[in-house]
Amino acid sequence: QFKATGLPVGGRIINTTSGAGLTGNFGQNNYASAKAAIASLTQTLSLELYVQPLVSSGTYTQLKELSAPNTYDFLRYGEQGSTWDRESGIVDPDGPDGPAAPIEVGNPDFTFASVRGNAVVRWEWSPGSTLFLVWAHNRQNSTAVGRFAPGEAFGELRQVPADNILMAKVTWWLNP
């Protein structure tokens, strides 16, 4: 009830973020790395490469909402008369016999995969005068699976369109 008037207050706050520190109801797995290489092909020509793959997946084993204002007490869906149907993504805070309407929250599980990469060719054709050619590559994909399978996630990532950017920079020293 609202303190000033004593009237009931409608609405809900649904917590679908990680409560792992409190109740351990969220599981997450990650894989990330960064690899870089520099090759000096000649004294004036070099190639730099960088790649950063990432896979992260999370599975929610429990959803909850605050049970009352000004408290840190939770109503955990699927307990105390409430229901949670994982297949349909529908929760009912007071069960099928209560007055509250069911809420569609969907599937909060996820798998996210991305890969970023850069390639830089540097050629100093004259002292102080340099040409840079840069290629930047990025692609990412997200699904509502929640299963940690890096090989499968990177396989699906190859089917996603990539963002590719090609840049050139020239510096010219006027007084060699």
C-alpha positions in Angstrom: 0.0 0.0 0.0 1.1 3.5 -0.7 2.2 5.2 2.5 0.6 8.6 2.0 -2.9 7.5 1.1 -3.0 3.8 2.3 -4.4 2.9 -1.2 -3.0 -0.2 -2.9 -0.4 0.4 -5.6 -0.4 -1.6 -8.8 2.5 -2.7 -10.9 5.4 -5.1 -10.6 9.2 -4.9 -10.7 10.5 -8.1 -12.3 14.2 -8.9 -11.6 15.7 -10.8 -14.5 19.3 -9.8 -13.8 21.9 -11.9 -12.1 21.2 -12.8 -8.5 24.2 -15.1 -8.4 25.8 -13.3 -5.5 22.7 -13.8 -3.3 21.0 -17.0 -4.4 23.1 -18.7 -7.0 20.3 -18.9 -9.5 22.2 -17.8 -12.6 24.9 -19.7 -14.4 27.3 -18.1 -16.9 30.2 -19.4 -18.9 32.6 -17.2 -20.9 35.5 -17.6 -23.4 37.5 -14.6 -24.5 41.0 -14.1 -25.8 43.1 -11.6 -27.7 45.8 -12.5 -30.1 48.2 -10.1 -31.8 51.1 -10.5 -34.2 53.5 -8.1 -35.8 55.6 -9.1 -38.8 58.4 -6.9 -40.2 58.5 -8.0 -43.8 61.3 -5.5 -44.7 62.8 -2.4 -42.9 60.1 -0.3 -44.3 57.1 -2.7 -44.6 55.2 -4.3 -41.7 52.0 -6.2 -41.1 50.1 -6.1 -37.8 47.2 -8.5 -37.0 44.8 -8.6 -34.0 41.9 -10.9 -33.3 39.5 -11.0 -30.3 36.9 -13.8 -30.1 34.3 -13.9 -27.4 31.6 -16.4 -26.4 29.3 -15.9 -23.4 26.3 -17.9 -22.4 23.9 -17.7 -19.4 21.1 -19.9 -18.1 18.6 -18.7 -15.6 17.4 -21.4 -13.2 15.1 -19.0 -11.3 13.2 -15.8 -11.9 12.0 -13.6 -9.1 10.3 -10.2 -8.4 10.3 -8.0 -5.3 7.4 -9.1 -3.1 6.8 -5.8 -1.4 8.0 -2.2 -1.6 10.9 -1.1 0.6 12.1 -4.6 1.2 14.6 -7.0 -0.3 12.2 -9.9 -0.1 11.5 -11.8 -3.3 8.7 -13.9 -4.7 10.5 -16.7 -6.6 8.4 -17.8 -9.6 7.5 -21.5 -9.3 7.3 -21.3 -5.5 4.7 -20.3 -2.9 1.8 -20.8 -5.4 3.3 -18.8 -8.3 4.1 -20.5 -11.6 6.8 -20.3 -14.3 6.5 -22.1 -17.6 10.0 -22.1 -19.1 8.7 -23.3 -22.5 6.2 -20.5 -23.0 8.1 -17.8 -21.0 5.0 -17.0 -19.0 5.0 -16.4 -15.2 2.0 -16.0 -12.9 2.9 -14.4 -9.6 -0.1 -15.8 -7.7 -0.8 -18.9 -9.8 -3.8 -19.8 -11.9 -6.4 -19.1 -9.2 -5.1 -15.6 -8.2 -6.4 -12.3 -9.5 -3.0 -11.2 -11.1 -2.7 -11.6 -14.8 0.1 -13.8 -16.1 3.2 -12.0 -17.5 5.1 -13.0 -20.6 8.8 -12.6 -19.9 10.1 -14.8 -22.7 13.3 -16.9 -22.4 16.0 -15.0 -20.5 18.7 -17.5 -21.4 21.3 -16.3 -23.9 24.4 -17.1 -25.9 26.4 -14.3 -27.4 29.3 -14.7 -29.7 31.5 -12.1 -31.4 34.8 -11.7 -33.2 36.7 -8.6 -33.9 39.9 -8.2 -35.9 42.2 -5.7 -37.4 45.0 -5.9 -40.0 47.4 -3.0 -40.6 49.9 -2.7 -43.4 52.5 0.0 -42.8 54.9 1.1 -45.6 57.4 3.8 -45.2 58.3 4.5 -48.8 60.5 7.5 -47.9 61.9 8.7 -44.5 58.9 10.3 -42.7 56.4 9.5 -45.5 54.2 6.5 -44.7 51.2 4.7 -46.1 48.8 2.8 -43.7 46.2 0.4 -45.0 43.8 -0.7 -42.2 41.1 -3.4 -42.4 38.7 -3.7 -39.4 36.3 -6.7 -39.1 33.5 -7.2 -36.7 30.6 -9.7 -36.5 28.3 -10.8 -33.6 25.4 -13.0 -33.0 23.0 -13.6 -30.1 20.6 -16.5 -29.5 18.2 -17.5 -26.7 19.9 -20.9 -26.2 22.0 -20.5 -23.0 24.2 -23.5 -23.7 28.0 -23.0 -23.7 29.2 -24.5 -27.0 32.0 -22.3 -28.4 32.5 -24.4 -31.6 28.8 -24.2 -32.4 28.6 -20.5 -31.6 31.5 -19.6 -33.8 30.0 -21.8 -36.6 26.8 -19.9 -36.4 28.8 -16.6 -36.3 30.2 -17.4 -39.8 26.6 -17.2 -41.2 26.1 -13.7 -39.9 26.9 -10.6 -42.1 30.1 -8.9 -41.0 30.9 -5.2 -40.7 34.1 -4.6 -42.7 35.8 -1.2 -42.9 38.8 -0.4 -45.1 40.8 2.7 -44.4 43.9 4.4 -45.8 46.1 7.0 -44.4 49.0 8.8 -46.1 51.6 11.0 -44.3 54.1 12.9 -46.5 57.1 14.6 -45.1 57.6 17.8 -47.2 61.3 18.4 -46.3 63.1 15.0 -46.4 
